[in-house]
Amino acid sequence: MKLKYICENCDRTEIYDNPQVAFDLGWDYPPKMYEFKMISPRTCPDCSIDTTIWWAVMLENKTLSELSDKQKVCLKRILNEPESIIVEEN
């Protein structure tokens, strides 16, 4: 199954069909890191976790209403994974 990896910080997007390859390239993304459908960092190799939804909620104690519109869109995608990031093949 091909999945679209989307960095929640810089919006970098790549497609991988092997989670181990994505992890080895530096992506923090389920299923290799954390689990689908839970708030955890979704970052590319170039971005850190200190601007992620996870950081905002867990360390800055922000409520969902305090998240930015961009973060709310990302959160909806995260809570609907993996379905929301499956790449349909023709």
mmCIF file as gemmi writes it, N, C-alpha and C atoms, coordinates in Angstrom:
data_model
loop_
_atom_site.group_PDB
_atom_site.id
_atom_site.type_symbol
_atom_site.label_atom_id
_atom_site.label_alt_id
_atom_site.label_comp_id
_atom_site.label_asym_id
_atom_site.label_entity_id
_atom_site.label_seq_id
_atom_site.pdbx_PDB_ins_code
_atom_site.Cartn_x
_atom_site.Cartn_y
_atom_site.Cartn_z
_atom_site.occupancy
_atom_site.B_iso_or_equiv
_atom_site.pdbx_formal_charge
_atom_site.auth_seq_id
_atom_site.auth_asym_id
_atom_site.pdbx_PDB_model_num
ATOM 1 N N . MET Axp A 1 ? 0.844 -1.169 0 1 0 ? 1 A 1
ATOM 2 C CA . MET Axp A 1 ? 0 0 0 1 0 ? 1 A 1
ATOM 3 C C . MET Axp A 1 ? 0.894 1.238 0 1 0 ? 1 A 1
ATOM 4 N N . LYS Axp A 2 ? 0.62 2.147 -0.917 1 0 ? 2 A 1
ATOM 5 C CA . LYS Axp A 2 ? 1.369 3.399 -0.992 1 0 ? 2 A 1
ATOM 6 C C . LYS Axp A 2 ? 0.703 4.433 -0.087 1 0 ? 2 A 1
ATOM 7 N N . LEU Axp A 3 ? 1.552 5.122 0.685 1 0 ? 3 A 1
ATOM 8 C CA . LEU Axp A 3 ? 1.057 6.157 1.58 1 0 ? 3 A 1
ATOM 9 C C . LEU Axp A 3 ? 1.714 7.488 1.258 1 0 ? 3 A 1
ATOM 10 N N . LYS Axp A 4 ? 0.931 8.543 1.407 1 0 ? 4 A 1
ATOM 11 C CA . LYS Axp A 4 ? 1.433 9.898 1.21 1 0 ? 4 A 1
ATOM 12 C C . LYS Axp A 4 ? 1.932 10.416 2.557 1 0 ? 4 A 1
ATOM 13 N N . TYR Axp A 5 ? 3.205 10.707 2.618 1 0 ? 5 A 1
ATOM 14 C CA . TYR Axp A 5 ? 3.821 11.258 3.821 1 0 ? 5 A 1
ATOM 15 C C . TYR Axp A 5 ? 3.811 12.775 3.682 1 0 ? 5 A 1
ATOM 16 N N . ILE Axp A 6 ? 3.174 13.456 4.625 1 0 ? 6 A 1
ATOM 17 C CA . ILE Axp A 6 ? 3.025 14.906 4.561 1 0 ? 6 A 1
ATOM 18 C C . ILE Axp A 6 ? 3.588 15.505 5.847 1 0 ? 6 A 1
ATOM 19 N N . CYS Axp A 7 ? 4.611 16.32 5.727 1 0 ? 7 A 1
ATOM 20 C CA . CYS Axp A 7 ? 5.195 16.963 6.901 1 0 ? 7 A 1
ATOM 21 C C . CYS Axp A 7 ? 4.226 18.032 7.401 1 0 ? 7 A 1
ATOM 22 N N . GLU Axp A 8 ? 3.871 17.939 8.669 1 0 ? 8 A 1
ATOM 23 C CA . GLU Axp A 8 ? 2.915 18.911 9.199 1 0 ? 8 A 1
ATOM 24 C C . GLU Axp A 8 ? 3.519 20.295 9.392 1 0 ? 8 A 1
ATOM 25 N N . ASN Axp A 9 ? 4.829 20.412 9.31 1 0 ? 9 A 1
ATOM 26 C CA . ASN Axp A 9 ? 5.478 21.713 9.474 1 0 ? 9 A 1
ATOM 27 C C . ASN Axp A 9 ? 5.67 22.438 8.145 1 0 ? 9 A 1
ATOM 28 N N . CYS Axp A 10 ? 6.317 21.79 7.189 1 0 ? 10 A 1
ATOM 29 C CA . CYS Axp A 10 ? 6.684 22.463 5.932 1 0 ? 10 A 1
ATOM 30 C C . CYS Axp A 10 ? 5.848 22.006 4.733 1 0 ? 10 A 1
ATOM 31 N N . ASP Axp A 11 ? 4.956 21.043 4.937 1 0 ? 11 A 1
ATOM 32 C CA . ASP Axp A 11 ? 4.075 20.5 3.892 1 0 ? 11 A 1
ATOM 33 C C . ASP Axp A 11 ? 4.802 19.681 2.829 1 0 ? 11 A 1
ATOM 34 N N . ARG Axp A 12 ? 6.067 19.369 3.058 1 0 ? 12 A 1
ATOM 35 C CA . ARG Axp A 12 ? 6.778 18.47 2.135 1 0 ? 12 A 1
ATOM 36 C C . ARG Axp A 12 ? 5.963 17.186 2.03 1 0 ? 12 A 1
ATOM 37 N N . THR Axp A 13 ? 5.81 16.699 0.807 1 0 ? 13 A 1
ATOM 38 C CA . THR Axp A 13 ? 4.995 15.516 0.562 1 0 ? 13 A 1
ATOM 39 C C . THR Axp A 13 ? 5.768 14.529 -0.294 1 0 ? 13 A 1
ATOM 40 N N . GLU Axp A 14 ? 5.788 13.287 0.154 1 0 ? 14 A 1
ATOM 41 C CA . GLU Axp A 14 ? 6.426 12.214 -0.603 1 0 ? 14 A 1
ATOM 42 C C . GLU Axp A 14 ? 5.571 10.963 -0.479 1 0 ? 14 A 1
ATOM 43 N N . ILE Axp A 15 ? 5.718 10.075 -1.445 1 0 ? 15 A 1
ATOM 44 C CA . ILE Axp A 15 ? 4.949 8.831 -1.454 1 0 ? 15 A 1
ATOM 45 C C . ILE Axp A 15 ? 5.906 7.663 -1.286 1 0 ? 15 A 1
ATOM 46 N N . TYR Axp A 16 ? 5.545 6.769 -0.365 1 0 ? 16 A 1
ATOM 47 C CA . TYR Axp A 16 ? 6.345 5.569 -0.114 1 0 ? 16 A 1
ATOM 48 C C . TYR Axp A 16 ? 5.419 4.366 -0.024 1 0 ? 16 A 1
ATOM 49 N N . ASP Axp A 17 ? 5.927 3.229 -0.483 1 0 ? 17 A 1
ATOM 50 C CA . ASP Axp A 17 ? 5.178 1.987 -0.31 1 0 ? 17 A 1
ATOM 51 C C . ASP Axp A 17 ? 5.849 1.084 0.717 1 0 ? 17 A 1
ATOM 52 N N . ASN Axp A 18 ? 6.897 1.595 1.354 1 0 ? 18 A 1
ATOM 53 C CA . ASN Axp A 18 ? 7.621 0.828 2.361 1 0 ? 18 A 1
ATOM 54 C C . ASN Axp A 18 ? 7.922 1.743 3.552 1 0 ? 18 A 1
ATOM 55 N N . PRO Axp A 19 ? 7.232 1.534 4.688 1 0 ? 19 A 1
ATOM 56 C CA . PRO Axp A 19 ? 7.453 2.385 5.858 1 0 ? 19 A 1
ATOM 57 C C . PRO Axp A 19 ? 8.894 2.381 6.361 1 0 ? 19 A 1
ATOM 58 N N . GLN Axp A 20 ? 9.59 1.274 6.19 1 0 ? 20 A 1
ATOM 59 C CA . GLN Axp A 20 ? 10.979 1.204 6.646 1 0 ? 20 A 1
ATOM 60 C C . GLN Axp A 20 ? 11.863 2.149 5.832 1 0 ? 20 A 1
ATOM 61 N N . VAL Axp A 21 ? 11.622 2.21 4.535 1 0 ? 21 A 1
ATOM 62 C CA . VAL Axp A 21 ? 12.387 3.12 3.674 1 0 ? 21 A 1
ATOM 63 C C . VAL Axp A 21 ? 12.147 4.566 4.114 1 0 ? 21 A 1
ATOM 64 N N . ALA Axp A 22 ? 10.894 4.932 4.329 1 0 ? 22 A 1
ATOM 65 C CA . ALA Axp A 22 ? 10.575 6.297 4.773 1 0 ? 22 A 1
ATOM 66 C C . ALA Axp A 22 ? 11.251 6.603 6.106 1 0 ? 22 A 1
ATOM 67 N N . PHE Axp A 23 ? 11.2 5.668 7.024 1 0 ? 23 A 1
ATOM 68 C CA . PHE Axp A 23 ? 11.843 5.842 8.33 1 0 ? 23 A 1
ATOM 69 C C . PHE Axp A 23 ? 13.352 6.012 8.18 1 0 ? 23 A 1
ATOM 70 N N . ASP Axp A 24 ? 13.958 5.157 7.362 1 0 ? 24 A 1
ATOM 71 C CA . ASP Axp A 24 ? 15.41 5.234 7.145 1 0 ? 24 A 1
ATOM 72 C C . ASP Axp A 24 ? 15.825 6.563 6.517 1 0 ? 24 A 1
ATOM 73 N N . LEU Axp A 25 ? 14.916 7.171 5.753 1 0 ? 25 A 1
ATOM 74 C CA . LEU Axp A 25 ? 15.192 8.468 5.134 1 0 ? 25 A 1
ATOM 75 C C . LEU Axp A 25 ? 14.925 9.638 6.084 1 0 ? 25 A 1
ATOM 76 N N . GLY Axp A 26 ? 14.414 9.336 7.277 1 0 ? 26 A 1
ATOM 77 C CA . GLY Axp A 26 ? 14.245 10.365 8.292 1 0 ? 26 A 1
ATOM 78 C C . GLY Axp A 26 ? 12.836 10.809 8.611 1 0 ? 26 A 1
ATOM 79 N N . TRP Axp A 27 ? 11.841 10.153 8.026 1 0 ? 27 A 1
ATOM 80 C CA . TRP Axp A 27 ? 10.457 10.518 8.307 1 0 ? 27 A 1
ATOM 81 C C . TRP Axp A 27 ? 10.012 9.931 9.641 1 0 ? 27 A 1
ATOM 82 N N . ASP Axp A 28 ? 9.395 10.759 10.485 1 0 ? 28 A 1
ATOM 83 C CA . ASP Axp A 28 ? 8.726 10.291 11.702 1 0 ? 28 A 1
ATOM 84 C C . ASP Axp A 28 ? 7.248 10.19 11.351 1 0 ? 28 A 1
ATOM 85 N N . TYR Axp A 29 ? 6.808 8.97 11.127 1 0 ? 29 A 1
ATOM 86 C CA . TYR Axp A 29 ? 5.464 8.764 10.596 1 0 ? 29 A 1
ATOM 87 C C . TYR Axp A 29 ? 5.016 7.347 10.914 1 0 ? 29 A 1
ATOM 88 N N . PRO Axp A 30 ? 3.721 7.148 11.19 1 0 ? 30 A 1
ATOM 89 C CA . PRO Axp A 30 ? 3.236 5.782 11.341 1 0 ? 30 A 1
ATOM 90 C C . PRO Axp A 30 ? 3.339 5.038 10.017 1 0 ? 30 A 1
ATOM 91 N N . PRO Axp A 31 ? 3.391 3.761 9.989 1 0 ? 31 A 1
ATOM 92 C CA . PRO Axp A 31 ? 3.314 2.882 11.143 1 0 ? 31 A 1
ATOM 93 C C . PRO Axp A 31 ? 4.661 2.611 11.807 1 0 ? 31 A 1
ATOM 94 N N . LYS Axp A 32 ? 5.742 3.124 11.281 1 0 ? 32 A 1
ATOM 95 C CA . LYS Axp A 32 ? 7.06 2.855 11.852 1 0 ? 32 A 1
ATOM 96 C C . LYS Axp A 32 ? 7.251 3.602 13.167 1 0 ? 32 A 1
ATOM 97 N N . MET Axp A 33 ? 6.819 4.838 13.203 1 0 ? 33 A 1
ATOM 98 C CA . MET Axp A 33 ? 6.885 5.648 14.424 1 0 ? 33 A 1
ATOM 99 C C . MET Axp A 33 ? 5.454 5.908 14.883 1 0 ? 33 A 1
ATOM 100 N N . TYR Axp A 34 ? 5.143 5.55 16.092 1 0 ? 34 A 1
ATOM 101 C CA . TYR Axp A 34 ? 3.832 5.806 16.671 1 0 ? 34 A 1
ATOM 102 C C . TYR Axp A 34 ? 2.771 4.956 15.972 1 0 ? 34 A 1
ATOM 103 N N . GLU Axp A 35 ? 1.51 5.358 16.105 1 0 ? 35 A 1
ATOM 104 C CA . GLU Axp A 35 ? 0.402 4.612 15.515 1 0 ? 35 A 1
ATOM 105 C C . GLU Axp A 35 ? -0.469 5.559 14.701 1 0 ? 35 A 1
ATOM 106 N N . PHE Axp A 36 ? -1.203 4.971 13.77 1 0 ? 36 A 1
ATOM 107 C CA . PHE Axp A 36 ? -2.183 5.759 13.033 1 0 ? 36 A 1
ATOM 108 C C . PHE Axp A 36 ? -3.29 6.199 13.987 1 0 ? 36 A 1
ATOM 109 N N . LYS Axp A 37 ? -3.95 7.28 13.635 1 0 ? 37 A 1
ATOM 110 C CA . LYS Axp A 37 ? -5.119 7.808 14.337 1 0 ? 37 A 1
ATOM 111 C C . LYS Axp A 37 ? -4.818 8.362 15.727 1 0 ? 37 A 1
ATOM 112 N N . MET Axp A 38 ? -3.559 8.633 16.034 1 0 ? 38 A 1
ATOM 113 C CA . MET Axp A 38 ? -3.239 9.258 17.318 1 0 ? 38 A 1
ATOM 114 C C . MET Axp A 38 ? -2.349 10.472 17.086 1 0 ? 38 A 1
ATOM 115 N N . ILE Axp A 39 ? -2.477 11.45 17.966 1 0 ? 39 A 1
ATOM 116 C CA . ILE Axp A 39 ? -1.671 12.659 17.832 1 0 ? 39 A 1
ATOM 117 C C . ILE Axp A 39 ? -0.225 12.329 18.165 1 0 ? 39 A 1
ATOM 118 N N . SER Axp A 40 ? 0.606 12.453 17.171 1 0 ? 40 A 1
ATOM 119 C CA . SER Axp A 40 ? 2.053 12.265 17.301 1 0 ? 40 A 1
ATOM 120 C C . SER Axp A 40 ? 2.69 13.017 16.134 1 0 ? 40 A 1
ATOM 121 N N . PRO Axp A 41 ? 3.971 13.334 16.222 1 0 ? 41 A 1
ATOM 122 C CA . PRO Axp A 41 ? 4.602 14.116 15.154 1 0 ? 41 A 1
ATOM 123 C C . PRO Axp A 41 ? 4.535 13.426 13.791 1 0 ? 41 A 1
ATOM 124 N N . ARG Axp A 42 ? 4.298 14.216 12.765 1 0 ? 42 A 1
ATOM 125 C CA . ARG Axp A 42 ? 4.351 13.775 11.37 1 0 ? 42 A 1
ATOM 126 C C . ARG Axp A 42 ? 5.347 14.699 10.674 1 0 ? 42 A 1
ATOM 127 N N . THR Axp A 43 ? 6.631 14.345 10.747 1 0 ? 43 A 1
ATOM 128 C CA . THR Axp A 43 ? 7.658 15.263 10.262 1 0 ? 43 A 1
ATOM 129 C C . THR Axp A 43 ? 8.576 14.627 9.233 1 0 ? 43 A 1
ATOM 130 N N . CYS Axp A 44 ? 9.071 15.49 8.341 1 0 ? 44 A 1
ATOM 131 C CA . CYS Axp A 44 ? 10.049 15.093 7.334 1 0 ? 44 A 1
ATOM 132 C C . CYS Axp A 44 ? 11.444 15.108 7.964 1 0 ? 44 A 1
ATOM 133 N N . PRO Axp A 45 ? 12.451 14.667 7.226 1 0 ? 45 A 1
ATOM 134 C CA . PRO Axp A 45 ? 13.81 14.647 7.771 1 0 ? 45 A 1
ATOM 135 C C . PRO Axp A 45 ? 14.365 16.027 8.133 1 0 ? 45 A 1
ATOM 136 N N . ASP Axp A 46 ? 13.805 17.1 7.571 1 0 ? 46 A 1
ATOM 137 C CA . ASP Axp A 46 ? 14.348 18.439 7.794 1 0 ? 46 A 1
ATOM 138 C C . ASP Axp A 46 ? 13.676 19.228 8.914 1 0 ? 46 A 1
ATOM 139 N N . CYS Axp A 47 ? 12.568 18.73 9.434 1 0 ? 47 A 1
ATOM 140 C CA . CYS Axp A 47 ? 11.813 19.496 10.433 1 0 ? 47 A 1
ATOM 141 C C . CYS Axp A 47 ? 11.873 18.835 11.807 1 0 ? 47 A 1
ATOM 142 N N . SER Axp A 48 ? 11.734 19.665 12.821 1 0 ? 48 A 1
ATOM 143 C CA . SER Axp A 48 ? 11.757 19.156 14.19 1 0 ? 48 A 1
ATOM 144 C C . SER Axp A 48 ? 10.334 19.037 14.724 1 0 ? 48 A 1
ATOM 145 N N . ILE Axp A 49 ? 10.216 18.465 15.904 1 0 ? 49 A 1
ATOM 146 C CA . ILE Axp A 49 ? 8.886 18.229 16.463 1 0 ? 49 A 1
ATOM 147 C C . ILE Axp A 49 ? 8.35 19.406 17.272 1 0 ? 49 A 1
ATOM 148 N N . ASP Axp A 50 ? 9.151 20.44 17.472 1 0 ? 50 A 1
ATOM 149 C CA . ASP Axp A 50 ? 8.724 21.513 18.364 1 0 ? 50 A 1
ATOM 150 C C . ASP Axp A 50 ? 7.68 22.457 17.768 1 0 ? 50 A 1
ATOM 151 N N . THR Axp A 51 ? 7.268 22.21 16.549 1 0 ? 51 A 1
ATOM 152 C CA . THR Axp A 51 ? 6.178 22.986 15.953 1 0 ? 51 A 1
ATOM 153 C C . THR Axp A 51 ? 5.043 22.076 15.48 1 0 ? 51 A 1
ATOM 154 N N . THR Axp A 52 ? 4.975 20.879 16.036 1 0 ? 52 A 1
ATOM 155 C CA . THR Axp A 52 ? 3.935 19.92 15.661 1 0 ? 52 A 1
ATOM 156 C C . THR Axp A 52 ? 2.701 20.076 16.551 1 0 ? 52 A 1
ATOM 157 N N . ILE Axp A 53 ? 1.63 19.458 16.128 1 0 ? 53 A 1
ATOM 158 C CA . ILE Axp A 53 ? 0.407 19.438 16.934 1 0 ? 53 A 1
ATOM 159 C C . ILE Axp A 53 ? 0.68 18.742 18.261 1 0 ? 53 A 1
ATOM 160 N N . TRP Axp A 54 ? 1.402 17.642 18.201 1 0 ? 54 A 1
ATOM 161 C CA . TRP Axp A 54 ? 1.739 16.914 19.432 1 0 ? 54 A 1
ATOM 162 C C . TRP Axp A 54 ? 2.407 17.848 20.44 1 0 ? 54 A 1
ATOM 163 N N . TRP Axp A 55 ? 3.389 18.617 19.99 1 0 ? 55 A 1
ATOM 164 C CA . TRP Axp A 55 ? 4.115 19.542 20.866 1 0 ? 55 A 1
ATOM 165 C C . TRP Axp A 55 ? 3.151 20.586 21.447 1 0 ? 55 A 1
ATOM 166 N N . ALA Axp A 56 ? 2.315 21.143 20.588 1 0 ? 56 A 1
ATOM 167 C CA . ALA Axp A 56 ? 1.369 22.177 21.021 1 0 ? 56 A 1
ATOM 168 C C . ALA Axp A 56 ? 0.423 21.653 22.098 1 0 ? 56 A 1
ATOM 169 N N . VAL Axp A 57 ? -0.087 20.439 21.9 1 0 ? 57 A 1
ATOM 170 C CA . VAL Axp A 57 ? -1.067 19.875 22.831 1 0 ? 57 A 1
ATOM 171 C C . VAL Axp A 57 ? -0.403 19.335 24.097 1 0 ? 57 A 1
ATOM 172 N N . MET Axp A 58 ? 0.678 18.585 23.919 1 0 ? 58 A 1
ATOM 173 C CA . MET Axp A 58 ? 1.289 17.913 25.063 1 0 ? 58 A 1
ATOM 174 C C . MET Axp A 58 ? 2.207 18.816 25.89 1 0 ? 58 A 1
ATOM 175 N N . LEU Axp A 59 ? 2.965 19.67 25.252 1 0 ? 59 A 1
ATOM 176 C CA . LEU Axp A 59 ? 3.954 20.46 25.989 1 0 ? 59 A 1
ATOM 177 C C . LEU Axp A 59 ? 3.546 21.918 26.208 1 0 ? 59 A 1
ATOM 178 N N . GLU Axp A 60 ? 2.761 22.451 25.296 1 0 ? 60 A 1
ATOM 179 C CA . GLU Axp A 60 ? 2.291 23.827 25.462 1 0 ? 60 A 1
ATOM 180 C C . GLU Axp A 60 ? 0.881 23.876 26.035 1 0 ? 60 A 1
ATOM 181 N N . ASN Axp A 61 ? 0.283 22.685 26.238 1 0 ? 61 A 1
ATOM 182 C CA . ASN Axp A 61 ? -1.053 22.551 26.831 1 0 ? 61 A 1
ATOM 183 C C . ASN Axp A 61 ? -2.13 23.325 26.081 1 0 ? 61 A 1
ATOM 184 N N . LYS Axp A 62 ? -1.994 23.408 24.761 1 0 ? 62 A 1
ATOM 185 C CA . LYS Axp A 62 ? -3.014 24.08 23.961 1 0 ? 62 A 1
ATOM 186 C C . LYS Axp A 62 ? -4.242 23.187 23.836 1 0 ? 62 A 1
ATOM 187 N N . THR Axp A 63 ? -5.389 23.818 23.801 1 0 ? 63 A 1
ATOM 188 C CA . THR Axp A 63 ? -6.62 23.091 23.544 1 0 ? 63 A 1
ATOM 189 C C . THR Axp A 63 ? -6.827 23.017 22.035 1 0 ? 63 A 1
ATOM 190 N N . LEU Axp A 64 ? -7.742 22.172 21.611 1 0 ? 64 A 1
ATOM 191 C CA . LEU Axp A 64 ? -8.003 22.051 20.178 1 0 ? 64 A 1
ATOM 192 C C . LEU Axp A 64 ? -8.461 23.38 19.586 1 0 ? 64 A 1
ATOM 193 N N . SER Axp A 65 ? -9.21 24.147 20.341 1 0 ? 65 A 1
ATOM 194 C CA . SER Axp A 65 ? -9.684 25.436 19.821 1 0 ? 65 A 1
ATOM 195 C C . SER Axp A 65 ? -8.552 26.452 19.665 1 0 ? 65 A 1
ATOM 196 N N . GLU Axp A 66 ? -7.433 26.228 20.332 1 0 ? 66 A 1
ATOM 197 C CA . GLU Axp A 66 ? -6.294 27.136 20.23 1 0 ? 66 A 1
ATOM 198 C C . GLU Axp A 66 ? -5.349 26.796 19.078 1 0 ? 66 A 1
ATOM 199 N N . LEU Axp A 67 ? -5.586 25.667 18.416 1 0 ? 67 A 1
ATOM 200 C CA . LEU Axp A 67 ? -4.745 25.288 17.282 1 0 ? 67 A 1
ATOM 201 C C . LEU Axp A 67 ? -5.041 26.192 16.09 1 0 ? 67 A 1
ATOM 202 N N . SER Axp A 68 ? -4.047 26.367 15.233 1 0 ? 68 A 1
ATOM 203 C CA . SER Axp A 68 ? -4.249 27.159 14.012 1 0 ? 68 A 1
ATOM 204 C C . SER Axp A 68 ? -5.144 26.392 13.039 1 0 ? 68 A 1
ATOM 205 N N . ASP Axp A 69 ? -5.668 27.085 12.051 1 0 ? 69 A 1
ATOM 206 C CA . ASP Axp A 69 ? -6.491 26.417 11.037 1 0 ? 69 A 1
ATOM 207 C C . ASP Axp A 69 ? -5.69 25.329 10.33 1 0 ? 69 A 1
ATOM 208 N N . LYS Axp A 70 ? -4.429 25.603 10.024 1 0 ? 70 A 1
ATOM 209 C CA . LYS Axp A 70 ? -3.573 24.604 9.376 1 0 ? 70 A 1
ATOM 210 C C . LYS Axp A 70 ? -3.425 23.371 10.267 1 0 ? 70 A 1
ATOM 211 N N . GLN Axp A 71 ? -3.238 23.582 11.559 1 0 ? 71 A 1
ATOM 212 C CA . GLN Axp A 71 ? -3.1 22.456 12.482 1 0 ? 71 A 1
ATOM 213 C C . GLN Axp A 71 ? -4.396 21.656 12.573 1 0 ? 71 A 1
ATOM 214 N N . LYS Axp A 72 ? -5.532 22.325 12.521 1 0 ? 72 A 1
ATOM 215 C CA . LYS Axp A 72 ? -6.819 21.629 12.579 1 0 ? 72 A 1
ATOM 216 C C . LYS Axp A 72 ? -7.025 20.75 11.352 1 0 ? 72 A 1
ATOM 217 N N . VAL Axp A 73 ? -6.624 21.234 10.187 1 0 ? 73 A 1
ATOM 218 C CA . VAL Axp A 73 ? -6.711 20.429 8.962 1 0 ? 73 A 1
ATOM 219 C C . VAL Axp A 73 ? -5.807 19.208 9.087 1 0 ? 73 A 1
ATOM 220 N N . CYS Axp A 74 ? -4.603 19.424 9.572 1 0 ? 74 A 1
ATOM 221 C CA . CYS Axp A 74 ? -3.653 18.327 9.759 1 0 ? 74 A 1
ATOM 222 C C . CYS Axp A 74 ? -4.188 17.324 10.778 1 0 ? 74 A 1
ATOM 223 N N . LEU Axp A 75 ? -4.763 17.805 11.863 1 0 ? 75 A 1
ATOM 224 C CA . LEU Axp A 75 ? -5.31 16.919 12.891 1 0 ? 75 A 1
ATOM 225 C C . LEU Axp A 75 ? -6.416 16.042 12.315 1 0 ? 75 A 1
ATOM 226 N N . LYS Axp A 76 ? -7.27 16.617 11.495 1 0 ? 76 A 1
ATOM 227 C CA . LYS Axp A 76 ? -8.337 15.827 10.86 1 0 ? 76 A 1
ATOM 228 C C . LYS Axp A 76 ? -7.73 14.711 10.014 1 0 ? 76 A 1
ATOM 229 N N . ARG Axp A 77 ? -6.68 15.031 9.268 1 0 ? 77 A 1
ATOM 230 C CA . ARG Axp A 77 ? -6.003 14.016 8.454 1 0 ? 77 A 1
ATOM 231 C C . ARG Axp A 77 ? -5.409 12.92 9.343 1 0 ? 77 A 1
ATOM 232 N N . ILE Axp A 78 ? -4.729 13.317 10.419 1 0 ? 78 A 1
ATOM 233 C CA . ILE Axp A 78 ? -4.106 12.357 11.332 1 0 ? 78 A 1
ATOM 234 C C . ILE Axp A 78 ? -5.148 11.417 11.923 1 0 ? 78 A 1
ATOM 235 N N . LEU Axp A 79 ? -6.263 11.961 12.376 1 0 ? 79 A 1
ATOM 236 C CA . LEU Axp A 79 ? -7.287 11.141 13.02 1 0 ? 79 A 1
ATOM 237 C C . LEU Axp A 79 ? -8.001 10.221 12.038 1 0 ? 79 A 1
ATOM 238 N N . ASN Axp A 80 ? -7.831 10.458 10.752 1 0 ? 80 A 1
ATOM 239 C CA . ASN Axp A 80 ? -8.447 9.607 9.728 1 0 ? 80 A 1
ATOM 240 C C . ASN Axp A 80 ? -7.436 8.746 8.978 1 0 ? 80 A 1
ATOM 241 N N . GLU Axp A 81 ? -6.211 8.664 9.501 1 0 ? 81 A 1
ATOM 242 C CA . GLU Axp A 81 ? -5.188 7.808 8.884 1 0 ? 81 A 1
ATOM 243 C C . GLU Axp A 81 ? -5.45 6.341 9.212 1 0 ? 81 A 1
ATOM 244 N N . PRO Axp A 82 ? -5.052 5.439 8.347 1 0 ? 82 A 1
ATOM 245 C CA . PRO Axp A 82 ? -4.301 5.645 7.129 1 0 ? 82 A 1
ATOM 246 C C . PRO Axp A 82 ? -5.17 6.001 5.919 1 0 ? 82 A 1
ATOM 247 N N . GLU Axp A 83 ? -6.482 5.912 6.071 1 0 ? 83 A 1
ATOM 248 C CA . GLU Axp A 83 ? -7.362 6.151 4.927 1 0 ? 83 A 1
ATOM 249 C C . GLU Axp A 83 ? -7.116 7.507 4.271 1 0 ? 83 A 1
ATOM 250 N N . SER Axp A 84 ? -6.816 8.507 5.068 1 0 ? 84 A 1
ATOM 251 C CA . SER Axp A 84 ? -6.655 9.864 4.531 1 0 ? 84 A 1
ATOM 252 C C . SER Axp A 84 ? -5.349 10.076 3.77 1 0 ? 84 A 1
ATOM 253 N N . ILE Axp A 85 ? -4.429 9.118 3.862 1 0 ? 85 A 1
ATOM 254 C CA . ILE Axp A 85 ? -3.141 9.279 3.169 1 0 ? 85 A 1
ATOM 255 C C . ILE Axp A 85 ? -2.835 8.145 2.192 1 0 ? 85 A 1
ATOM 256 N N . ILE Axp A 86 ? -3.8 7.275 1.964 1 0 ? 86 A 1
ATOM 257 C CA . ILE Axp A 86 ? -3.601 6.195 0.993 1 0 ? 86 A 1
ATOM 258 C C . ILE Axp A 86 ? -3.571 6.782 -0.412 1 0 ? 86 A 1
ATOM 259 N N . VAL Axp A 87 ? -2.601 6.363 -1.185 1 0 ? 87 A 1
ATOM 260 C CA . VAL Axp A 87 ? -2.487 6.796 -2.575 1 0 ? 87 A 1
ATOM 261 C C . VAL Axp A 87 ? -3.204 5.765 -3.434 1 0 ? 87 A 1
ATOM 262 N N . GLU Axp A 88 ? -4.256 6.203 -4.078 1 0 ? 88 A 1
ATOM 263 C CA . GLU Axp A 88 ? -5.032 5.312 -4.94 1 0 ? 88 A 1
ATOM 264 C C . GLU Axp A 88 ? -4.26 5.04 -6.22 1 0 ? 88 A 1
ATOM 265 N N . GLU Axp A 89 ? -4.187 3.79 -6.579 1 0 ? 89 A 1
ATOM 266 C CA . GLU Axp A 89 ? -3.498 3.418 -7.82 1 0 ? 89 A 1
ATOM 267 C C . GLU Axp A 89 ? -4.53 3.113 -8.885 1 0 ? 89 A 1
ATOM 268 N N . ASN Axp A 90 ? -4.274 3.592 -10.076 1 0 ? 90 A 1
ATOM 269 C CA . ASN Axp A 90 ? -5.211 3.374 -11.194 1 0 ? 90 A 1
ATOM 270 C C . ASN Axp A 90 ? -4.939 2.076 -11.89 1 0 ? 90 A 1
